Amino acid sequence: MLLAAALALSSPPAEPRCTLSIAVPASVREMGRHPEQWLGRCVRVEGYVSWNKFYVDVAGAYAEAASNRNDRANDGWLGLYYRGSRRLNRDLRRGTVYGVLHDCGRDYDAAAATAGPDTLVMPVGYCHYQGGLVLLSAGFRVAGSARFERQMGEAARSRFGDLAPPSPDNPVPGEVVRLADRFLTLVKASDGPGLQSLVHLWSEADPETEAARRAFTDWLRGEGDSPLRVLRSGAAPQRAYFQQAVWREAAADGGTGDWHICFCRTADCAGRWPISAFDATSAPALPYICVRAYRHDHGRGEPDRLGIDRASQGFAEPGPPIPDNASTR
């Protein structure tokens, strides 16, 4: 089979030639709401860049990472295809981005319509993994480094988060509560075999060697500098439950989001709980520890496993750091 990229992204479009001097100031959110008025135009936007993504602000970064981002119509972010051989950089930087506005889906459809019968049409780069609006032949004038802080509170949760607390119409399932109780009991008892059977790594592969398995089990038991160490104390930590959103099409098909269980590492996490699954991890800088309840066969029955994510979301933690001897007392 011949392979044709759905987007001719390695070379800029012939017209218009897009430079910073002729680019039209634009609003990403406005373009997301009314793309037809902007597609094919040379535009410039002010904000933040990391790798091949542009964010208007921290809200855009959260919206782009949300599990229901397909329903958000580029609510504060764009994909980027740089001109020439510009190297991608994961560091967050602020500045001005300019380029010609395109849409992943429309460009794919156009390529598929003109492709021959023996041609496989496949997007490359950003559009291979995501959809929506992108800037082609993009340039970036860097103004300096930047950082985002983790967002908290109900206003932010409502605006761009993807975790919802339980409600009378959507209570926490009993099996999720039982999994949370079992997890805490196993940690307090330092039960390595029990933890091994219940808890698995979510964003990385489970350890394959015996030494790696022992190290992970010790981490689950709260040994060494593990953030789970605080859960071994006699005090009962604050606990919160949140259900992750799913996009409308998945919900219409009967899909439901996973429940996240979070335990506070300090005396009080009120107002500091995660608003997004992006933040619901067990990174050491966070004031809480979160696990995800899921079904091991990924079916639609009751959850029977917990997934734990040790990664940091990369956003700075507001307020003072969590001390190593943090206690729920």
C-alpha positions in Angstrom: 0.0 0.0 0.0 1.2 3.5 -0.7 1.2 5.8 2.3 0.0 9.4 1.8 -0.1 11.9 4.7 -3.5 13.4 5.1 -1.9 16.7 5.8 1.0 18.2 3.8 2.5 19.5 7.0 6.1 19.3 6.2 5.9 22.2 3.7 4.0 25.5 4.1 1.0 26.1 1.9 1.8 28.2 -1.2 -0.8 30.9 -0.3 -0.9 32.9 1.7 2.6 33.2 2.9 2.3 33.8 6.6 4.6 36.0 8.5 4.3 37.8 11.8 4.0 41.2 10.2 0.9 40.2 8.1 -0.7 37.8 10.6 -4.1 38.9 11.8 -4.6 39.0 15.6 -7.1 36.3 16.6 -8.8 34.6 19.6 -8.4 30.8 19.8 -11.7 30.4 21.6 -13.5 32.5 19.0 -11.9 30.5 16.1 -13.0 27.3 17.9 -16.6 28.5 18.0 -16.6 29.8 14.4 -13.9 28.1 12.4 -15.4 28.7 9.0 -14.6 32.4 9.3 -10.9 31.7 10.0 -9.8 28.6 8.1 -7.0 29.3 5.6 -6.2 32.7 7.1 -2.8 33.8 8.5 -3.3 34.5 12.2 -1.3 35.2 15.3 -2.1 34.4 18.9 -0.5 35.3 22.2 0.0 32.7 24.9 2.1 29.6 25.8 3.8 26.8 23.9 4.9 23.3 24.9 6.0 20.8 22.3 3.5 20.9 19.5 0.7 22.6 21.4 -0.3 26.2 22.0 -2.3 27.3 25.0 -4.0 30.6 25.6 -3.8 30.2 29.3 -3.7 27.5 32.0 -7.5 26.9 31.4 -6.6 26.0 27.8 -4.0 23.5 29.1 -6.5 21.8 31.3 -9.2 21.8 28.6 -6.8 20.2 26.1 -5.9 17.4 28.6 -9.5 16.7 29.7 -11.1 13.4 29.0 -14.0 15.2 27.3 -11.9 17.5 25.2 -13.7 16.4 22.1 -16.7 18.4 23.3 -14.8 21.5 24.0 -14.1 22.9 20.5 -10.6 24.1 21.0 -11.4 25.9 24.2 -8.1 27.6 24.6 -5.6 25.4 22.6 -4.3 24.6 19.1 -2.0 22.1 17.5 1.2 23.3 15.9 3.1 22.2 12.8 6.3 24.3 12.7 7.9 25.6 9.5 11.2 24.2 8.5 13.1 21.9 10.9 12.4 23.7 14.2 13.1 21.4 17.2 10.2 20.7 19.5 10.7 21.7 23.1 8.6 20.4 26.0 9.5 23.4 28.3 6.6 25.8 28.7 7.4 29.1 27.1 5.3 32.2 26.4 5.3 34.3 23.3 3.6 34.9 19.9 2.6 32.1 17.5 1.6 32.7 13.9 0.5 30.4 11.1 -2.3 29.4 8.7 -5.3 28.0 10.4 -6.4 24.4 9.4 -8.6 21.7 10.8 -7.4 18.1 11.2 -10.7 16.5 10.2 -11.3 18.7 7.2 -7.8 18.2 5.8 -8.1 14.5 6.3 -11.4 14.4 4.4 -9.9 16.5 1.6 -7.0 14.1 1.3 -9.2 11.0 1.4 -11.4 12.4 -1.3 -8.5 12.8 -3.7 -6.6 9.6 -2.7 -6.4 6.7 -5.1 -8.0 3.3 -4.4 -4.7 1.8 -3.2 -3.6 4.7 -1.0 -3.8 4.6 2.8 -4.5 8.1 4.1 -3.1 8.8 7.6 -2.5 12.0 9.5 0.9 12.7 10.8 2.2 14.6 13.8 -0.4 16.3 16.1 -3.4 15.3 14.0 -2.4 11.6 14.3 -3.3 11.7 18.0 -5.8 14.6 18.3 -8.2 16.6 16.2 -9.5 20.1 15.8 -7.7 23.3 14.8 -4.0 23.5 14.0 -1.6 26.1 12.7 0.4 25.1 9.6 3.8 26.6 8.8 3.8 28.0 12.3 6.4 30.3 13.7 7.0 31.1 17.3 8.5 34.3 18.7 9.6 33.4 22.2 9.2 36.0 24.9 10.5 34.0 27.8 10.0 30.9 30.0 6.8 30.3 31.9 5.1 27.9 34.3 1.5 27.0 35.1 0.2 26.4 38.6 -2.2 23.6 39.5 -5.7 24.9 39.5 -8.1 24.2 42.4 -11.6 25.1 43.6 -15.1 24.5 42.3 -15.1 27.4 39.9 -12.1 26.0 38.0 -13.6 22.5 38.2 -16.8 23.7 36.6 -15.0 25.8 34.0 -12.4 23.4 32.7 -11.9 20.4 35.0 -13.0 16.8 34.1 -13.6 15.4 37.6 -17.0 15.8 39.3 -17.7 15.0 43.0 -20.6 12.7 43.9 -24.1 14.0 44.1 -27.5 12.7 45.2 -28.2 11.8 41.6 -24.7 10.2 41.2 -23.5 8.7 44.5 -20.3 6.8 44.9 -20.8 3.1 43.9 -20.5 0.8 46.9 -17.7 -1.2 45.2 -15.6 1.9 44.8 -15.9 2.6 48.6 -15.0 -1.0 49.3 -11.9 -0.8 47.1 -10.9 2.4 48.9 -11.4 0.8 52.3 -9.4 -2.3 51.2 -6.6 -0.2 49.8 -6.2 1.8 53.1 -6.4 -1.4 55.2 -3.7 -3.1 53.1 -1.4 0.0 53.3 -1.8 0.2 57.1 -1.1 -3.5 57.4 1.9 -3.2 55.1 0.5 -6.1 53.2 2.7 -6.4 50.1 1.0 -9.4 48.5 -2.4 -7.9 49.0 -1.3 -4.6 47.5 0.4 -6.3 44.6 -2.9 -8.1 43.6 -5.0 -4.9 44.0 -3.0 -2.0 42.8 -1.3 -1.6 39.4 0.6 1.2 37.7 -1.6 3.3 35.5 0.6 5.5 33.3 3.6 3.2 33.1 4.1 -0.5 32.6 3.9 -2.8 35.6 7.4 -3.9 36.7 8.8 -6.9 34.9 11.9 -7.9 36.9 11.8 -9.3 40.5 13.8 -6.4 41.8 11.5 -3.9 40.2 8.4 -5.7 41.6 9.9 -5.6 45.0 10.7 -1.9 44.7 7.2 -1.1 43.6 5.7 -3.2 46.4 7.8 -1.4 48.9 6.6 1.9 47.5 3.0 0.8 47.8 3.7 -0.2 51.4 4.9 3.3 52.1 8.5 2.5 52.6 11.4 4.9 52.2 10.4 8.3 50.7 7.1 7.0 49.2 4.3 9.5 49.5 2.0 6.7 50.7 4.0 6.5 54.0 1.6 9.0 55.6 -1.3 6.6 55.1 0.3 4.1 57.5 -0.4 6.3 60.5 -3.3 5.5 62.9 -5.3 8.6 61.9 -8.0 8.2 59.2 -7.2 10.6 56.4 -9.7 12.8 54.7 -11.1 11.0 51.7 -12.7 12.4 48.5 -14.3 10.7 45.5 -14.5 12.1 41.9 -15.9 10.7 38.7 -14.1 11.4 35.5 -16.1 12.9 32.6 -16.6 11.1 29.3 -17.4 12.9 26.0 -21.0 13.1 24.9 -20.7 10.4 22.2 -19.3 7.9 24.6 -21.9 8.8 27.2 -24.7 8.3 24.7 -23.2 4.8 24.0 -23.5 4.0 27.7 -19.9 4.8 28.7 -19.1 6.1 32.1 -16.0 7.6 33.6 -13.7 6.0 36.1 -14.0 7.0 39.8 -10.9 8.5 41.5 -10.3 8.0 45.2 -8.1 10.6 46.9 -6.7 10.5 50.4 -5.4 13.7 52.0 -1.7 13.7 53.1 -2.2 16.7 55.4 -4.7 17.7 58.0 -7.1 19.3 55.6 -7.4 19.2 51.8 -10.6 21.3 51.5 -10.2 23.5 48.4 -7.1 21.6 47.3 -8.5 18.5 45.8 -7.8 17.8 42.1 -10.2 19.2 39.5 -8.9 17.0 36.7 -7.7 13.5 36.2 -4.6 15.2 35.0 -3.9 16.1 38.6 -5.3 13.0 40.3 -1.9 11.3 40.8 0.4 10.4 43.6 3.3 12.7 42.8 5.2 13.7 46.0 4.5 17.4 45.7 0.7 17.0 45.9 -1.2 17.3 49.2 -3.1 14.1 48.4 -2.7 10.6 47.0 -5.2 9.4 44.3 -6.0 6.0 42.9 -8.3 5.1 40.0 -10.9 2.4 40.4 -11.3 0.3 37.2 -12.2 -3.1 35.9 -9.2 -5.2 34.9 -10.8 -6.5 31.7 -11.9 -2.9 30.9 -15.5 -4.1 30.6 -18.6 -2.3 32.0 -19.0 -4.3 35.2 -18.0 -3.2 38.7 -14.4 -2.1 39.2 -12.1 -4.6 40.8 -8.6 -3.0 40.6 -6.9 0.2 41.5 -4.6 2.1 39.2 -2.0 4.4 40.6 -0.1 7.1 38.8 3.2 8.3 40.2 3.9 11.0 37.6 3.8 14.7 38.1 1.5 16.7 35.9 4.2 19.2 35.5 2.3 22.2 37.0 3.7 24.0 40.0 2.0 23.3 43.3 0.6 26.5 44.9 1.4 27.3 48.5 4.1 25.7 50.7 5.6 22.4 49.8 4.4 19.2 51.4 6.9 18.2 54.1 8.4 14.6 54.1 6.8 14.0 57.5 3.4 15.2 56.5 0.7 13.7 58.7 -3.0 13.3 58.7 -3.1 13.8 62.5 
